[in-house]
Amino acid sequence: MDAIKMPPQEEGALLDAFSRLKAVAAAEPYPSLETRKSWLNALERLIQENRQALVDAVGRDFGQRSAVETRLAELFPSLEGLRHARRHLKSWMKPQRRGVSFWFAPAGASVHPQPLGVVGVVVPWNYPLFLAFGPIVAALAAGNRVMVKMSEYTPATGELVQRLAREHFGEDLLTVVNGGPELAQAFARLPFDHLLFTGSTAVGRHVMRAAAENLTPVTLELGGKSPVLVARGANLKRAAEAIVAGKMMNAGQTCVAPDYLLVNEKDCALLLDEIRDAAKRAYPTLASNPDYTAIVNARHYQRLTSWLEGAREAGARIDDVNPAGEALAAVRKLPLTLVQRCPEDCALMQEEIFGPILPVVAYDKFDEALAYINARPRPLALYLFDDDPLRMERVLKETISGGVSINDTLLHVVQEDLPFGGVGPSGMGHYHGREGFLTFSKLKPVFRQSRLSGAWLTRPPYGAAVEWLLKLMLR
């Protein structure tokens, strides 16, 4: 990615905002429990007092975004994470006692969580509220100041969050900035104490490269092709309903959406019938249905339709689930589309889809399905539908993914006591809950020497005493 220069005045304003946060963090390096709780309370008021405005802003950015989904998948988990952090913050902040080796007793050891300073957060367009507020909660709970870069693809949401942050927090705690690729590049080059990026794997590489110039530690929440594995004997109706819910929420524009389906060839036809029926029940119409979300912009709509056309030309069977037979291009909506016999070199089989398109891969033996998953880059999520405990254990032990939901989709992400994060190409690092607090803290190890210490025995000038001691230590 070629560097894009910001106008000097805008770059200066960005640097001034960052410097202000650094100065405030240096002046108050360890905010008290009461102070941090007051920050979380202020964020809760920001969300609660502006719920409808936030929902409306996201709706404008998407053209049609299900208001129910915005409340369910963005506002609710943001508030749940906030309350979870506030409830557990006192225990998270406490120093943790650690053991001391026999040879150093009766000294003491402990670990003290300490704020890092200023945390940067780069927010994607697909869930612009949850993926802003979630990291903000973790960073504030850990005692940091925060600078957030919103996505240029959701300008109405970005402008609203920027204004609300200024009204509720002023300029010295939480700063929100908006702009295009030139701002994003300048943002990633700032010497943050930690930088969290959510977005594509390709852009994540550039962010990590920019952060490396300052040795800024990064948490990368990326994506990839998250598989759904349906084992023989699974409840196909239950599996179909969960797959449809996970794939069609936000029209598939979810980093942990089911990306492709692995099903035993003996169950394939029946499962696809169940999926079609479940999709028709959930969304009997699409064009004017307020429950069904549009593709965020024309560029992404064109990307998805061109990938479908490429698969069709390559011989794949394309089956869209459009119950009312509506024309959808004008409203930028895509129906759930099942793709069978798609060649492996097609974009649909190589790239993260990020839309309501579901390639279907039939397998013969369960081992083949596991091998198929393991032959591909490690995904952000894996979904298993099965009631056999032994097969469940095999999947958990023999595959590696960012997270797993068994007999459902998406829901591991909103369990606040579970860490969230990818592995390899799907990301690095974790946040949510306690793991978020720890990610944005320095775990400072502290050793306290006792007045009864025998450390003098190991100090020069060396003599008989240290020789005697070493015989014991090295026995």
C-alpha positions as CSV (number, residue, x, y, z in Angstrom):
1,M,0.0,0.0,0.0
2,D,1.6,3.3,-1.1
3,A,1.8,5.9,1.6
4,I,-0.8,8.7,1.2
5,K,0.2,12.1,2.7
6,M,-2.3,14.0,4.7
7,P,-2.5,17.8,4.4
8,P,0.0,19.2,6.9
9,Q,-2.8,21.1,8.8
10,E,-4.8,17.9,9.3
11,E,-1.8,15.8,10.3
12,G,-0.9,18.5,12.7
13,A,-4.3,18.4,14.3
14,L,-4.0,14.6,14.6
15,L,-0.6,14.9,16.3
16,D,-1.9,17.6,18.7
17,A,-4.8,15.4,19.7
18,F,-2.5,12.5,20.3
19,S,0.0,14.6,22.3
20,R,-2.8,15.9,24.5
21,L,-3.9,12.4,25.4
22,K,-0.3,11.4,26.1
23,A,0.2,14.4,28.4
24,V,-2.9,13.7,30.3
25,A,-2.0,10.0,30.7
26,A,1.5,11.0,32.0
27,A,-0.1,13.4,34.5
28,E,-2.4,10.7,35.9
29,P,-0.7,7.4,35.1
30,Y,-2.9,5.3,37.4
31,P,-6.6,6.4,37.5
32,S,-8.4,5.1,40.6
33,L,-11.2,2.5,40.6
34,E,-13.7,5.2,41.2
35,T,-12.4,7.3,38.3
36,R,-12.5,4.3,35.9
37,K,-16.0,3.4,36.9
38,S,-17.1,7.1,36.3
39,W,-15.7,6.7,32.8
40,L,-17.6,3.6,32.2
41,N,-20.8,5.2,33.6
42,A,-20.3,8.1,31.2
43,L,-20.0,5.7,28.2
44,E,-23.1,3.9,29.3
45,R,-25.0,7.3,29.4
46,L,-23.7,8.1,25.9
47,I,-25.1,4.9,24.6
48,Q,-28.4,4.8,26.5
49,E,-29.3,8.5,25.9
50,N,-28.6,8.2,22.2
51,R,-29.8,4.7,21.3
52,Q,-32.2,5.8,18.5
53,A,-29.8,8.3,17.1
54,L,-27.1,5.6,16.9
55,V,-29.4,3.1,15.3
56,D,-30.6,5.7,12.7
57,A,-27.0,6.7,11.9
58,V,-26.0,3.1,11.1
59,G,-29.2,2.7,9.1
60,R,-28.3,5.8,6.9
61,D,-24.8,4.4,6.3
62,F,-26.0,1.0,5.1
63,G,-29.0,2.4,3.2
64,Q,-31.1,-0.3,5.0
65,R,-29.7,-1.7,8.2
66,S,-32.1,-3.8,10.4
67,A,-32.8,-1.6,13.4
68,V,-33.4,-4.8,15.5
69,E,-30.0,-6.2,14.5
70,T,-28.3,-2.9,15.4
71,R,-29.8,-3.0,18.9
72,L,-29.3,-6.7,19.2
73,A,-25.8,-7.1,17.8
74,E,-24.3,-3.7,18.6
75,L,-25.9,-1.9,21.5
76,F,-26.7,-4.9,23.6
77,P,-23.2,-6.5,23.6
78,S,-21.7,-3.1,24.1
79,L,-23.7,-2.5,27.2
80,E,-23.2,-6.1,28.4
81,G,-19.4,-5.7,28.1
82,L,-19.5,-2.4,29.9
83,R,-21.5,-3.8,32.8
84,H,-19.3,-6.9,33.0
85,A,-16.2,-4.7,33.2
86,R,-17.7,-2.4,35.8
87,R,-18.8,-5.4,37.9
88,H,-15.4,-7.1,37.9
89,L,-13.1,-4.1,37.7
90,K,-12.2,-4.1,41.4
91,S,-10.9,-7.7,41.3
92,W,-9.1,-7.1,37.9
93,M,-7.2,-4.2,39.3
94,K,-6.0,-6.0,42.4
95,P,-2.3,-7.1,42.4
96,Q,-2.0,-10.9,42.1
97,R,0.2,-12.8,44.5
98,R,2.7,-15.1,42.9
99,G,4.8,-17.8,44.4
100,V,8.5,-17.5,45.3
101,S,11.0,-20.3,44.9
102,F,12.2,-22.0,48.0
103,W,15.6,-20.6,47.4
104,F,14.4,-17.0,47.7
105,A,11.9,-17.3,50.6
106,P,10.7,-15.5,52.6
107,A,10.6,-12.8,49.9
108,G,7.3,-12.0,48.1
109,A,6.2,-11.7,44.5
110,S,3.2,-10.2,42.8
111,V,1.9,-8.9,39.5
112,H,0.4,-5.4,39.2
113,P,-1.8,-4.4,36.3
114,Q,-0.8,-1.0,35.1
115,P,-2.4,1.3,32.4
116,L,-0.3,1.5,29.3
117,G,-1.1,5.1,28.5
118,V,-2.8,5.8,25.2
119,V,-4.6,3.1,23.2
120,G,-5.5,3.4,19.5
121,V,-8.5,1.7,18.0
122,V,-9.3,1.3,14.3
123,V,-13.0,0.5,13.7
124,P,-14.4,-1.3,10.7
125,W,-17.6,-0.5,8.9
126,N,-19.6,-3.7,9.4
127,Y,-20.4,-3.2,13.2
128,P,-19.2,0.4,13.7
129,L,-20.8,0.7,17.2
130,F,-19.9,-2.6,18.9
131,L,-16.4,-2.7,17.4
132,A,-15.8,0.9,18.7
133,F,-17.5,0.6,22.1
134,G,-16.1,-2.8,22.9
135,P,-12.4,-1.9,22.7
136,I,-13.2,1.5,24.3
137,V,-14.7,-0.3,27.3
138,A,-11.6,-2.5,27.7
139,A,-9.1,0.4,27.3
140,L,-10.9,2.6,29.8
141,A,-11.4,-0.2,32.3
142,A,-7.6,-0.7,32.2
143,G,-7.1,3.0,32.9
144,N,-6.0,4.3,29.5
145,R,-6.8,7.2,27.3
146,V,-8.2,6.3,23.9
147,M,-8.1,7.5,20.3
148,V,-10.5,6.0,17.9
149,K,-10.5,6.1,14.1
150,M,-13.9,5.4,12.6
151,S,-14.5,3.9,9.2
152,E,-15.0,6.2,6.2
153,Y,-17.6,3.8,4.9
154,T,-19.9,4.7,7.8
155,P,-19.6,8.5,7.9
156,A,-22.9,9.3,9.6
157,T,-22.0,6.9,12.4
158,G,-18.5,8.3,12.6
159,E,-19.7,11.9,12.8
160,L,-22.2,11.1,15.5
161,V,-19.8,9.0,17.7
162,Q,-17.3,11.8,17.4
163,R,-19.7,14.4,18.5
164,L,-21.1,12.3,21.4
165,A,-17.6,11.5,22.6
166,R,-16.7,15.2,22.7
167,E,-19.9,16.0,24.6
168,H,-19.5,13.2,27.2
169,F,-15.7,13.1,27.6
170,G,-14.3,16.4,26.4
171,E,-10.9,16.3,24.8
172,D,-8.7,14.6,27.5
173,L,-10.0,11.0,27.6
174,L,-11.6,9.8,24.4
175,T,-10.9,11.3,21.0
176,V,-12.7,10.1,17.9
177,V,-11.4,11.0,14.4
178,N,-12.9,10.5,11.0
179,G,-11.3,10.4,7.6
180,G,-10.2,8.3,4.6
181,P,-7.1,6.1,3.9
182,E,-4.7,9.0,4.4
183,L,-5.9,9.5,7.9
184,A,-5.9,5.7,8.6
185,Q,-2.2,5.5,7.5
186,A,-1.2,8.5,9.7
187,F,-3.2,7.0,12.6
188,A,-1.4,3.6,12.4
189,R,2.0,5.4,12.4
190,L,1.3,7.2,15.7
191,P,3.4,5.8,18.7
192,F,0.5,4.4,20.6
193,D,1.1,2.2,23.7
194,H,-1.2,-0.4,22.1
195,L,-3.1,-0.4,18.8
196,L,-6.2,-2.6,18.1
197,F,-7.2,-3.0,14.5
198,T,-10.3,-4.7,13.3
199,G,-10.6,-5.3,9.5
200,S,-9.3,-7.4,6.7
201,T,-6.2,-9.6,6.8
202,A,-4.7,-7.6,3.8
203,V,-5.0,-4.2,5.6
204,G,-4.0,-5.8,8.9
205,R,-0.5,-6.5,7.4
206,H,-0.1,-2.8,6.5
207,V,-1.2,-1.8,10.0
208,M,1.2,-4.1,11.7
209,R,4.0,-2.9,9.4
210,A,3.3,0.8,10.3
211,A,3.0,0.0,14.0
212,A,6.4,-1.8,13.9
213,E,8.1,1.5,13.1
214,N,7.4,2.5,16.7
215,L,7.5,-1.0,18.2
216,T,3.8,-0.5,19.0
217,P,2.2,-3.8,20.2
218,V,-0.9,-4.7,18.1
219,T,-4.0,-6.7,18.5
220,L,-5.3,-7.6,15.1
221,E,-8.9,-8.8,14.8
222,L,-9.1,-10.0,11.2
223,G,-11.4,-12.6,9.6
224,G,-11.0,-15.4,7.1
225,K,-13.2,-18.3,6.0
226,S,-15.0,-19.6,9.0
227,P,-16.3,-23.1,8.4
228,V,-19.6,-24.8,9.4
229,L,-19.1,-28.5,9.9
230,V,-22.3,-30.6,10.1
231,A,-21.6,-34.1,11.2
232,R,-23.8,-37.2,10.5
233,G,-26.5,-37.6,13.0
234,A,-26.8,-33.9,13.8
235,N,-30.2,-32.3,14.0
236,L,-30.5,-30.8,10.5
237,K,-33.4,-28.6,11.2
238,R,-31.7,-27.0,14.2
239,A,-28.5,-26.7,12.3
240,A,-30.2,-25.0,9.3
241,E,-31.9,-22.4,11.5
242,A,-28.7,-21.5,13.3
243,I,-26.7,-21.4,10.0
244,V,-29.4,-19.1,8.4
245,A,-29.3,-16.8,11.5
246,G,-25.6,-16.6,11.5
247,K,-25.2,-16.1,7.8
248,M,-28.0,-13.7,7.2
249,M,-27.5,-11.4,10.2
250,N,-26.2,-8.1,8.8
251,A,-26.5,-9.9,5.3
252,G,-23.4,-11.9,6.1
253,Q,-21.3,-8.8,6.7
254,T,-19.9,-10.2,9.9
255,C,-16.3,-11.3,10.5
256,V,-17.4,-14.5,12.3
257,A,-20.2,-15.3,9.8
258,P,-20.3,-18.9,8.5
259,D,-18.3,-18.6,5.4
260,Y,-18.7,-22.1,3.9
261,L,-20.6,-25.3,4.8
262,L,-19.1,-28.8,5.1
263,V,-21.9,-31.5,5.1
264,N,-21.8,-35.2,4.6
265,E,-22.9,-36.0,1.1
266,K,-25.7,-38.3,2.3
267,D,-27.2,-35.3,4.3
268,C,-26.5,-32.6,1.8
269,A,-29.8,-32.4,-0.1
270,L,-31.9,-32.6,3.0
271,L,-29.8,-30.0,4.9
272,L,-30.0,-27.5,2.0
273,D,-33.8,-28.0,1.9
274,E,-33.9,-27.2,5.6
275,I,-31.7,-24.1,5.0
276,R,-34.0,-22.9,2.2
277,D,-37.1,-23.4,4.4
278,A,-35.4,-21.6,7.4
279,A,-34.4,-18.7,5.2
280,K,-38.0,-18.3,3.8
281,R,-39.5,-18.4,7.3
282,A,-37.0,-15.8,8.6
283,Y,-37.2,-13.5,5.6
284,P,-40.4,-14.1,3.4
285,T,-39.6,-10.9,1.6
286,L,-36.4,-9.0,1.1
287,A,-36.6,-5.8,-0.8
288,S,-38.6,-3.7,1.6
289,N,-38.2,-5.9,4.6
290,P,-36.8,-3.8,7.5
291,D,-35.4,-6.9,9.1
292,Y,-33.0,-7.6,6.2
293,T,-29.9,-5.5,5.8
294,A,-28.5,-4.2,2.5
295,I,-24.9,-4.5,1.3
296,V,-23.0,-1.5,2.7
297,N,-22.1,0.2,-0.6
298,A,-22.0,-0.3,-4.3
299,R,-18.4,-1.4,-4.4
300,H,-19.0,-4.3,-2.0
301,Y,-22.3,-5.2,-3.9
302,Q,-20.4,-5.3,-7.2
303,R,-17.6,-7.4,-5.6
304,L,-20.1,-10.0,-4.4
305,T,-22.1,-10.2,-7.6
306,S,-18.9,-10.5,-9.7
307,W,-17.7,-13.4,-7.5
308,L,-21.0,-15.1,-8.0
309,E,-20.8,-14.6,-11.7
310,G,-17.3,-16.0,-11.8
311,A,-18.4,-19.1,-9.9
312,R,-21.3,-19.5,-12.3
313,E,-19.0,-19.3,-15.4
314,A,-16.8,-21.9,-13.8
315,G,-19.6,-24.4,-13.6
316,A,-20.9,-23.9,-10.0
317,R,-24.6,-24.4,-9.3
318,I,-26.1,-21.2,-7.9
319,D,-29.3,-21.3,-6.0
320,D,-30.6,-18.0,-4.5
321,V,-33.3,-18.1,-1.8
322,N,-35.6,-15.2,-2.9
323,P,-39.0,-16.3,-1.7
324,A,-41.0,-13.5,-3.4
325,G,-38.9,-13.4,-6.6
326,E,-38.0,-9.7,-6.1
327,A,-35.7,-7.5,-8.0
328,L,-33.1,-6.5,-5.4
329,A,-30.3,-4.6,-7.2
330,A,-31.9,-1.2,-6.8
331,V,-32.0,-1.6,-3.0
332,R,-28.5,-3.2,-2.9
333,K,-29.6,-6.4,-1.3
334,L,-28.6,-10.0,-1.9
335,P,-30.6,-13.0,-1.0
336,L,-29.0,-16.0,0.7
337,T,-27.3,-17.8,-2.1
338,L,-26.2,-21.4,-1.9
339,V,-23.3,-22.4,-4.2
340,Q,-22.6,-26.0,-4.9
341,R,-19.7,-27.6,-6.9
342,C,-17.7,-24.4,-6.9
343,P,-14.1,-24.9,-8.2
344,E,-11.5,-24.3,-5.5
345,D,-9.7,-21.6,-7.5
346,C,-12.8,-19.3,-7.6
347,A,-12.8,-16.2,-5.4
348,L,-15.7,-17.6,-3.4
349,M,-13.5,-20.4,-2.2
350,Q,-10.4,-18.4,-1.7
351,E,-11.5,-15.1,-0.2
352,E,-13.5,-14.2,2.9
353,I,-17.0,-13.6,1.4
354,F,-18.5,-11.0,3.8
355,G,-22.0,-11.4,2.3
356,P,-25.0,-13.8,2.2
357,I,-23.3,-16.3,-0.1
358,L,-22.7,-19.8,1.3
359,P,-20.5,-22.3,-0.7
360,V,-21.4,-25.9,0.1
361,V,-18.7,-28.6,0.2
362,A,-19.9,-32.3,0.5
363,Y,-17.6,-34.8,2.2
364,D,-17.7,-38.6,2.5
365,K,-15.8,-39.3,5.8
366,F,-15.5,-37.1,8.9
367,D,-11.7,-37.3,8.6
368,E,-11.9,-35.7,5.1
369,A,-13.8,-32.7,6.6
370,L,-11.2,-32.2,9.3
371,A,-8.4,-32.4,6.7
372,Y,-10.2,-29.9,4.5
373,I,-10.4,-27.4,7.4
374,N,-6.8,-27.9,8.4
375,A,-5.5,-27.5,4.8
376,R,-6.7,-23.9,4.9
377,P,-5.6,-20.8,6.8
378,R,-6.8,-20.9,10.4
379,P,-10.2,-19.2,10.7
380,L,-11.6,-16.7,13.1
381,A,-14.5,-19.0,14.0
382,L,-15.5,-22.6,13.6
383,Y,-19.0,-24.0,13.9
384,L,-19.8,-27.6,14.6
385,F,-23.2,-29.2,14.6
386,D,-23.0,-32.6,16.3
387,D,-24.2,-34.5,19.3
388,D,-21.4,-37.0,19.5
389,P,-19.0,-36.1,22.4
390,L,-16.1,-38.0,20.9
391,R,-16.3,-36.1,17.5
392,M,-16.8,-32.8,19.4
393,E,-13.5,-33.5,21.3
394,R,-11.7,-34.4,18.0
395,V,-12.8,-31.1,16.4
396,L,-11.7,-29.1,19.5
397,K,-8.3,-30.9,19.7
398,E,-7.5,-31.4,16.0
399,T,-8.4,-28.0,14.5
400,I,-7.2,-24.5,15.4
401,S,-9.5,-21.5,15.2
402,G,-10.0,-18.2,16.9
403,G,-13.2,-19.5,18.6
404,V,-15.8,-22.2,18.4
405,S,-19.6,-22.5,18.8
406,I,-21.1,-25.9,19.0
407,N,-24.7,-26.4,17.8
408,D,-25.1,-22.6,17.1
409,T,-23.3,-19.8,15.3
410,L,-21.9,-16.4,16.4
411,L,-22.8,-16.6,20.1
412,H,-19.3,-17.4,21.5
413,V,-18.4,-13.8,20.5
414,V,-20.9,-12.2,23.0
415,Q,-19.9,-14.2,26.0
416,E,-18.1,-11.6,28.0
417,D,-16.2,-14.1,30.1
418,L,-14.6,-15.7,26.9
419,P,-11.7,-14.0,25.2
420,F,-12.2,-13.0,21.5
421,G,-9.5,-13.1,19.0
422,G,-8.0,-14.8,15.9
423,V,-5.0,-17.0,15.2
424,G,-2.5,-16.6,12.4
425,P,-4.1,-15.0,9.3
426,S,-7.4,-14.4,11.3
427,G,-5.6,-12.2,13.9
428,M,-3.5,-12.1,17.0
429,G,-4.2,-11.2,20.5
430,H,-7.5,-11.1,22.5
431,Y,-9.9,-8.8,24.1
432,H,-13.4,-8.8,25.7
433,G,-13.9,-9.2,29.4
434,R,-10.8,-9.8,31.6
435,E,-8.7,-10.5,28.5
436,G,-9.5,-7.0,27.2
437,F,-8.4,-5.5,30.5
438,L,-5.2,-7.5,30.4
439,T,-4.5,-6.7,26.8
440,F,-4.5,-2.9,27.5
441,S,-2.5,-3.3,30.8
442,K,1.2,-3.8,31.5
443,L,1.4,-6.8,33.9
444,K,4.2,-5.5,36.0
445,P,6.1,-8.2,38.0
446,V,7.2,-7.1,41.5
447,F,9.7,-8.8,43.8
448,R,9.9,-7.7,47.4
449,Q,13.0,-8.7,49.3
450,S,12.7,-9.8,53.0
451,R,14.9,-8.4,55.7
452,L,15.7,-12.1,56.4
453,S,17.1,-12.6,52.9
454,G,20.0,-15.0,52.4
455,A,20.9,-13.4,49.1
456,W,24.2,-12.2,50.6
457,L,25.4,-15.8,50.2
458,T,25.5,-15.5,46.4
459,R,27.4,-12.2,46.2
460,P,31.1,-11.7,45.6
461,P,33.7,-12.2,46.8
462,Y,32.8,-15.9,46.3
463,G,34.1,-18.4,48.8
464,A,33.2,-21.6,50.6
465,A,29.7,-20.5,51.5
466,V,28.6,-20.1,47.9
467,E,30.3,-23.3,46.9
468,W,28.4,-25.2,49.6
469,L,25.1,-23.5,48.5
470,L,25.7,-24.3,44.8
471,K,26.2,-28.0,45.7
472,L,22.6,-27.9,47.1
473,M,21.2,-25.8,44.3
474,L,22.7,-28.0,41.5
475,R,22.2,-31.4,43.0
